[in-house]
């Protein structure tokens, strides 16, 4: 969707003029040269040349300098789509923008935190908007949180202690994300509607207990050529597009080595294997299916996994404070 701009054009001038005060052609051409000639400056246009976003790459933070869409596309979600695409192009990075009253709502709807900067000129307040990476626990569903790892989600119930474990992670300020392969949908053994109804019921029941979880699903078979079936990273990218993920400070918890542990390995997450579900078999009979990596910790169940995650995070904090 986004293509890095390598040459100046009439379409680029028109889009830059939308976000540059009193923008003459000379001014937008000068701005384009700034993006070309300075380290860390990047300028992107949408493939259809309807939107533009310019940023400065400061390592862990992308500072948005310009974002605009053609007049025919304003209010149609293209700006939001460009922000989401940036998050997938630069995984683990935060976003920052300075803006005014007119564009403040755009950033607030995307979940940016807002800090008032005062008035740049009398009557013209400015705001600093930030969307920073969150430490996240991604987790498998069946065999990890409950249910039969190879059975139907329609029979799913949480294992004992799972709700306590989720609460422990929430209180430690982790974002909680479920990533689940559901090939029964592709096989015709489960309809998408039945899955959605069961997933909604599970998420609602957790929400009623003060636990806010996100759920991402791959409904495909291994033969469909998708990019979302674990160990592929598609579901991570979907979660990343909603809110940036602090990869180094995040975890995957699952019972299947060849999907869950390899998923974490490919992304760079810390990996916790649970011995519920098919976890024991993953360590023994099927260890060869994920031989290129190993778990950072092996837990008897999700409750123990959550305790280890929280405690390991505390140890990192103590080490940082003593450094």
C-alpha positions in Angstrom: 0.0 0.0 0.0 2.8 2.4 0.8 5.7 3.0 -1.6 8.8 5.0 -0.7 9.0 8.1 -3.0 12.1 8.4 -5.1 11.1 11.3 -7.5 9.2 14.6 -7.3 5.9 14.8 -9.1 2.8 16.9 -9.5 0.8 14.4 -7.4 3.4 14.6 -4.7 3.2 18.4 -4.7 -0.5 18.4 -4.3 -0.4 16.0 -1.4 2.4 17.8 0.4 0.6 21.1 -0.1 -2.3 19.7 2.0 0.0 19.5 5.0 2.4 22.5 4.5 1.3 26.0 5.3 1.2 28.3 2.2 2.9 25.6 0.1 4.2 26.8 -3.2 5.7 24.4 -5.6 9.2 25.6 -4.6 8.4 24.9 -1.0 7.1 21.4 -1.5 10.1 20.6 -3.8 12.5 21.9 -1.2 10.7 19.7 1.4 11.0 16.6 -0.8 14.8 17.3 -1.1 15.0 17.4 2.7 13.5 13.9 2.8 15.9 12.7 0.1 19.1 14.1 1.6 18.8 13.7 5.3 19.5 10.5 7.2 16.5 8.9 8.7 14.0 10.9 6.7 11.5 8.8 4.7 8.6 9.8 2.4 5.9 7.4 1.4 2.9 7.6 -1.0 0.1 5.2 -1.4 0.2 3.1 -4.5 -2.8 5.0 -5.9 -1.1 8.4 -5.1 -4.0 9.4 -2.9 -2.1 9.7 0.4 1.3 10.8 1.6 3.2 10.4 4.9 6.6 11.8 5.8 8.6 10.7 8.8 11.9 10.8 10.5 13.3 7.4 11.7 14.9 8.0 15.1 15.5 4.4 15.9 12.9 3.2 18.3 10.6 6.1 17.4 9.1 7.3 14.1 8.3 11.0 14.1 5.6 11.9 11.6 6.2 15.2 10.0 3.5 15.2 7.3 0.4 13.1 6.6 -2.3 13.9 4.2 -4.8 12.5 1.7 -6.4 13.8 -1.4 -9.5 15.9 -1.0 -11.7 13.2 -2.5 -10.4 10.7 0.1 -10.7 12.7 3.3 -12.9 11.1 6.0 -12.7 7.7 4.3 -10.1 6.0 6.5 -7.1 6.3 4.3 -5.1 8.2 6.8 -5.7 5.6 9.5 -4.8 2.9 7.0 -1.4 4.6 6.4 -0.7 4.7 10.1 -1.6 1.0 10.4 0.7 0.2 7.5 3.6 2.1 9.1 3.3 0.0 12.2 3.7 -3.2 10.1 6.6 -1.8 8.1 8.4 -0.8 11.3 7.5 -3.5 13.8 8.3 -2.6 17.4 8.6 1.1 16.7 6.6 3.9 18.4 5.0 6.7 16.5 5.0 10.4 17.5 3.4 13.5 15.9 3.0 17.1 16.8 -0.4 18.5 15.8 -3.1 21.1 16.2 -6.8 21.1 17.2 -7.8 20.3 13.7 -6.0 16.9 13.5 -6.1 16.0 17.2 -9.2 13.8 16.9 -7.5 11.8 14.1 -4.7 10.7 16.4 -7.0 10.2 19.4 -9.1 7.7 17.5 -6.0 5.7 16.7 -5.2 5.4 20.4 -2.4 7.9 20.6 -1.7 9.4 24.0 -2.0 13.2 24.0 0.1 15.8 25.8 -0.7 19.5 25.5 2.3 21.6 24.5 0.7 25.1 24.9 0.1 27.7 22.3 2.7 28.1 19.5 0.9 31.3 18.6 -2.0 33.0 20.5 -5.1 30.9 19.9 -3.2 28.0 18.2 -2.6 25.2 20.7 -0.2 22.3 19.9 -0.3 18.8 21.1 2.3 15.9 21.2 0.7 12.6 20.2 2.4 9.3 20.9 1.7 5.7 20.2 4.4 3.8 22.0 5.2 0.0 21.9 3.4 -2.1 24.5 4.7 -5.1 26.3 2.5 -7.9 25.2 1.7 -11.5 26.0 0.5 -13.4 22.9 -1.0 -16.7 23.7 -2.4 -19.8 22.0 -6.0 -20.7 22.9 -6.7 -24.5 22.8 -4.3 -26.6 24.8 -2.9 -23.4 26.4 -5.8 -21.6 28.0 -8.2 -24.5 28.0 -10.0 -27.0 25.9 -8.7 -29.9 23.7 -5.7 -28.8 21.6 -7.0 -30.8 18.6 -10.7 -30.6 19.3 -13.4 -28.1 18.5 -13.5 -24.7 20.1 -17.2 -25.2 20.6 -16.3 -27.4 23.5 -13.8 -25.0 25.0 -13.6 -24.2 28.7 -10.8 -22.5 30.5 -8.4 -24.6 32.6 -8.3 -24.0 36.3 -6.2 -21.1 37.3 -6.1 -19.4 33.9 -8.3 -16.5 34.9 -6.0 -15.8 37.8 -3.0 -16.0 35.5 -4.6 -13.5 33.1 -5.4 -11.2 36.0 -1.7 -11.4 37.1 -0.5 -10.4 33.7 -3.1 -7.6 33.4 -2.0 -6.2 36.8 1.6 -6.2 35.5 0.4 -3.9 32.6 0.7 -6.5 29.8 -1.5 -6.3 26.7 -3.2 -9.7 26.3 -3.6 -11.1 22.8 -4.9 -14.6 21.7 -3.5 -15.9 18.4 -5.2 -19.2 17.3 -5.1 -21.4 14.3 -8.5 -22.8 13.4 -8.1 -25.0 10.3 -11.4 -26.7 11.1 -13.0 -23.7 9.4 -11.1 -24.4 6.2 -11.9 -28.1 6.4 -15.7 -27.4 6.7 -15.9 -28.9 10.2 -16.6 -25.5 11.8 -18.3 -22.5 10.3 -16.8 -19.0 10.6 -20.1 -17.9 12.1 -20.0 -20.6 14.9 -16.4 -19.7 15.6 -17.1 -16.0 15.8 -20.0 -16.6 18.2 -17.9 -18.8 20.5 -15.0 -16.3 20.4 -17.3 -13.4 21.1 -18.8 -15.3 24.1 -15.3 -16.0 25.5 -14.1 -12.5 25.1 -17.3 -11.1 26.6 -17.0 -13.4 29.6 -13.5 -12.3 30.2 -14.4 -8.6 29.8 -17.2 -9.1 32.5 -14.4 -10.1 34.9 -12.3 -7.0 34.1 -10.0 -8.7 31.5 -9.7 -7.1 28.1 -8.2 -9.5 25.5 -7.9 -9.3 21.8 -8.3 -12.4 19.6 -6.9 -13.0 16.2 -7.7 -16.1 14.2 -6.3 -17.9 11.1 -9.1 -19.9 9.5 -7.0 -21.4 6.8 -5.5 -24.8 6.1 -1.8 -25.4 5.4 -2.6 -25.6 1.7 -4.2 -22.2 1.4 -1.0 -20.2 1.1 -2.0 -17.7 3.7 0.4 -15.6 5.8 -1.4 -15.9 9.1 -1.2 -19.5 10.1 1.3 -20.0 12.9 4.3 -20.2 12.8 3.9 -17.5 10.1 3.6 -14.0 11.6 0.4 -12.7 10.0 -1.6 -12.6 13.3 1.3 -10.8 15.0 1.2 -8.2 12.2 -2.5 -7.8 12.7 -2.0 -7.1 16.4 1.0 -4.9 15.6 -1.1 -2.8 13.2 -3.6 -2.0 15.9 -0.9 -1.0 18.5 2.9 -1.3 18.3 4.4 -4.2 20.2 7.6 -4.0 22.2 9.1 -7.2 20.7 12.0 -7.5 23.2 9.6 -7.1 26.2 6.9 -9.5 24.9 6.2 -13.2 25.1 4.4 -16.0 23.3 2.8 -18.8 25.5 1.7 -22.0 23.8 1.7 -25.8 24.0 2.8 -26.6 20.4 6.5 -26.3 19.5 6.2 -26.3 15.7 3.6 -23.5 15.7 3.8 -21.5 18.9 7.5 -21.7 19.7 8.5 -21.3 16.0 6.1 -18.3 15.8 7.9 -16.6 18.7 11.3 -17.6 17.2 10.6 -16.0 13.9 9.4 -12.7 15.4 11.9 -12.5 18.3 9.5 -13.0 21.2 10.5 -14.7 24.4 8.9 -18.2 24.4 7.1 -20.1 27.1 6.0 -23.7 26.4 3.3 -25.1 28.7 2.9 -28.8 29.3 -0.8 -28.8 29.0 -2.4 -29.7 25.7 0.3 -31.2 23.4 3.1 -29.5 25.4 4.6 -32.8 26.7 4.7 -34.3 23.2 6.3 -31.1 21.8 9.2 -31.7 24.2 9.6 -35.4 23.4 8.1 -37.1 20.3 7.8 -34.0 18.2 10.9 -32.0 19.4 12.4 -32.4 15.9 9.6 -30.2 14.4 11.0 -27.1 16.2 14.6 -28.1 16.6 16.0 -24.7 15.4 14.9 -23.0 18.6 14.1 -23.8 22.3 11.7 -22.4 24.9 13.0 -19.7 27.3 10.9 -21.4 30.0 8.9 -24.6 30.3 5.9 -24.3 32.6 3.5 -26.9 33.8 0.5 -24.7 32.9 -0.6 -21.2 32.1 -0.7 -20.2 35.7 2.9 -21.0 36.2 3.8 -19.4 32.9 2.1 -16.1 34.0 4.1 -16.1 37.3 7.4 -16.6 35.5 6.7 -13.8 33.0 5.8 -11.3 35.8 8.8 -12.4 37.9 11.2 -12.3 35.0 10.1 -8.8 34.2 10.6 -7.7 37.7 14.2 -9.1 37.6 14.9 -7.0 34.5 13.6 -3.9 36.2 15.7 -4.5 39.3 18.8 -5.0 37.1 18.1 -1.8 35.3 17.7 0.1 38.5 21.0 -1.2 39.8 22.9 -0.4 36.6 
